[in-house]
Amino acid sequence: MVNDTNICKNCNQYLRGKYCHYCGEKIVESKDFSIKTILNEAVHGFMNVDSKFLKSFKYLLFRPGKLTELYVEGIRKPFMKPIQIFLIANLLFFFFLPKSDILRIPSVYYFSVEYRANVLKEKSVATGISEQELMQLYDSKSATYSKSLVFFIIPFLALLFAFICIMKKYQFGKHVIFATHYFSFFLLFCVLLLLIPFVDGNSIFIQASIVEANFLYLFFAIKTFYQDRWIIAGIKALIGVAGCISIALIYRDLISRLSFLLIN
């Protein structure tokens, strides 16, 4: 008869020592429920997350391409996972910049085009809802959709980088990791830039800063991760920035069309 204490409760495999050799689950002991152990685990868990958070974003912001390089090489323990970094960046972006027009087109701009304004009037007559209410509904839906569907940008960025660096013959998954880190930087940079007081309302400065910062970031990131020479990295960075802007503009337009289409 098999003793239950020798079986892993998580995967039902035989235990060898205090940890399951199959899934890594720890065997439960009475001392695990002591106040000292619980407090130690809480402190360790907090410090571990805090350390990973700070180190991950330090590398992401100030060492372009290095975080991706380390992840691909298998050095992952000290850092947060790419998707975790992206989710935090996404949360910060939409928390601090809920009305930003970087990934959506506000109604005041979207319906300033004559043919769209005419369609808005027709929809108002057909539904019996005022144009102002329709515009408010559009803004609400576009904000929601731009936030919830933003992860769809990543695979298209990965395709862009796979095309630019096609001669490297990297697995597509590596381009996905690179794109995830890059897009996370993009979102965080927008937050840091638009939180500067004198920047608000200065659209020319904002656009120029975003383009310049993304070019420089991509230049060093491509040079580090794809190991290209300076001139090649520069050319690829220029193509990358142009492609990224195009993807963002297409995304904004699709989100706007979808939002207006789904207005009741």
N, C-alpha and C positions, 0 to 999 in steps of 0.2 A: 504493500500500500504506500502510495506516494505522500509524503508530508507536504502540506500546503505551504509551509514556510520555505520550502525549497523550490517553489514555483513562482515565477514573476506574475504579479497581479495584472500587469499591463498587456503582456503578450503570451503568457502561459508557457514560457520557455524555462528550462532548468536554470537555476541561479548558480553562479560561481562567485563567491565572495559577496560583498555588500552591494554590488551593482550588476545588473543584468548585462551579460556580454552581447545580447542581441539588440536590445532597444535602449540600454543605458539607464533604465529606471532603477531607482535606489530602493533597497529593501527597507521596509518600515520597522523602526525600533521604538521602544518606549521613550527613549531620550529625545526623539524627534519632537515630542510634544511638550518639552520643558520650556519654560518662559525664556531661559537663556538662549536655547537653540532657536526659538522663534524670532527673538530679537536680533540675534546674529545673522540669521538668514534674511531678515527684513533689511538690515543695514547693508549687508553684502549685495542684495538684489538692487537696492537703490544706488549704491556706489557703482555697481557694474553697469547699470543702464546709463547713469550720469556720465561715466567715463567713456562709454561707447558713443554716446550722443555728442559730447564735446569733441572727441577725436575724429568722429566721422565728418562732422560739419567743418572742422578745421581743415581736414584734407580736401573736402569737397570745394570749399571756397578759395583756399590759398595754394593748393597743389593740384592744378588741373590734370586730370587723367591718371593720377597716381592711385586714387581710390579704386578705379576700375582695374588698373594693372594689378594691384595687390589682390583684389577679389578673384580675378581670373587665375592668378598664380596659386590661389588656395589659402591666402592669408586673410581669413575672414573673422576670426574670433574677436579681435580688438574693435571691430567696427559693426555698425548697424547694417542690416541687409538693404540692398538697393531699393526695394519696394517700401521699406520702412522710412527711408530717407525721403523718398518721393511723397509718401503720404503726409509726412510732417511738413514738407515744403508746400504741398498743395493746400494743407490746412491753414498754414500761415498766410499764404497768398490770398485766399478767399476770405480769411478773417480780417486782415488789415486792409485789403483792397476789394471790398464787395462790389463797388461800383466802377471798378476799372474797366476800360474798353480794350484791354490788351487781348483778351480771349473771348470777347463778346462785343456786340455793337449796341449801345444804348438806344432806346427808341427815338430820342431827340435827333440822333444822327441817322438812324436807319430809315426813318420816315421823312427825312428831309429831301430825299430823292423824289421827284415828281410822280413817277409811275407807282412807287410804293405808297405814296400819300393817297393816290387815287384808289389803290387796292384797299387801303385802310378805310376810306370813306365807303366803298362798296360793302365791305365786311360789316361796318357799323350799321348801315341801312338794313342789311340782311339779317343781322342778329338782334338789332334793337339796342345794342350796347354803344354807349358814346365812344367817340374816338379817344378821348382822354383815358377812359377806363380800359379800352383795348390796349393802349400804349402801356398802361400800368401792368396789365396782365402779361404783356409781351416782356417787359423788363423783369418781372418776377420769374417767368419761365426761362428766359435766356440766362439769368443768373444761376438758376438751378441746374439747367442742362450743361452749361459751360463748366460747372463745378463737377458734376457727376460723370461726365463723359470725357473729361480731360485726359484720362489715361490712354484713350485711343490715339493720342498724338505720338506716344512713345514708339509703337511699331513702325509708324511712317518715318519717324526720325531715324530709326534703326535701318530701314530700307535705304534712306538717304546716305547714311554713313557706310553701309555695305556697298553701295554703288560708287561712292567717292573712293573708297579704299578696296575696290574689287580685286586689285592685284595682290593684296595681302592674304586673300583666301581664308579669312577668319570664319569660324562658325557663326551663324547668324545670331545665336544666343549671346555671343560676346559683343556684338553691335548693340543688342538690346540693353545690356548692362551699361555700356558706354552712353547710349541715348538716355537711359533712366537717370544716370548721374548728371549728364549735361542739362537735361530738362529741369532737374531739381535745382541746379545752380541758377538757371534762367528764372525760375519762379522766385527764388530767394533774393536774387539781385534786384528784381522788380520791387519786391517789398522794401528792401534797404534803400533803394533809390527814391521811391515815391513817398517814403516816410520823412525824407528831408524837407523841412518847411518851405524853403525858397523854390523847390522844384515844382510844387503843386501849381498846375495851370500852365507851366512852361512846356508845351508839347514838343517843340523843336528840340529843346535840351534833353527831354526824356527820350525821344526817338533816337537822337544822335548817341546818347550815352548807352542805350540798350544795344545798338548796333556795334559800337566800338568795343564795349565790354565783352559782348558775345564773340566778336572776332578774335580778340586777344585770348579769351578763355579757350576757344576752340583751337586756336593756333598752338598753345602750349599743351592742351589735352591731346590733340592729334599727334604732336611731336613725341609726347611721353608714351601714350598707349600704343599708337601705331608705328612708333619708332621711325618717323620720316625725317628727312633732312629739312633744314630751315626753309628753303625755297619751296619745297613740295608741301610742307605743312602749311605754309602761308597761302598757297594756291588752294589747297583743300579747305582751309578755314574760310576763305572768301566764298567758295562754292557752298560750303556748309551753312554760312550765315544767310546767303541768298535763299537757299533751299528751306532753311528753318523759318524765315520770314514768310515765304510762300505758303508753307504748311500752316502757319499760324493764321494767315489771312483767309485761307480756304476753310479752316476750322471755324473762324469767326462767322464767315458767311453761312456755312452749313448750320451752325447753331442758331443764327438769326432766322433762317428760312424755316427750320424745324419749330422754333418757338412761335413764330407767327402762324404757321400751319396748324398748330395744335391749340390755338386759342379757341375757347368755346364761344 
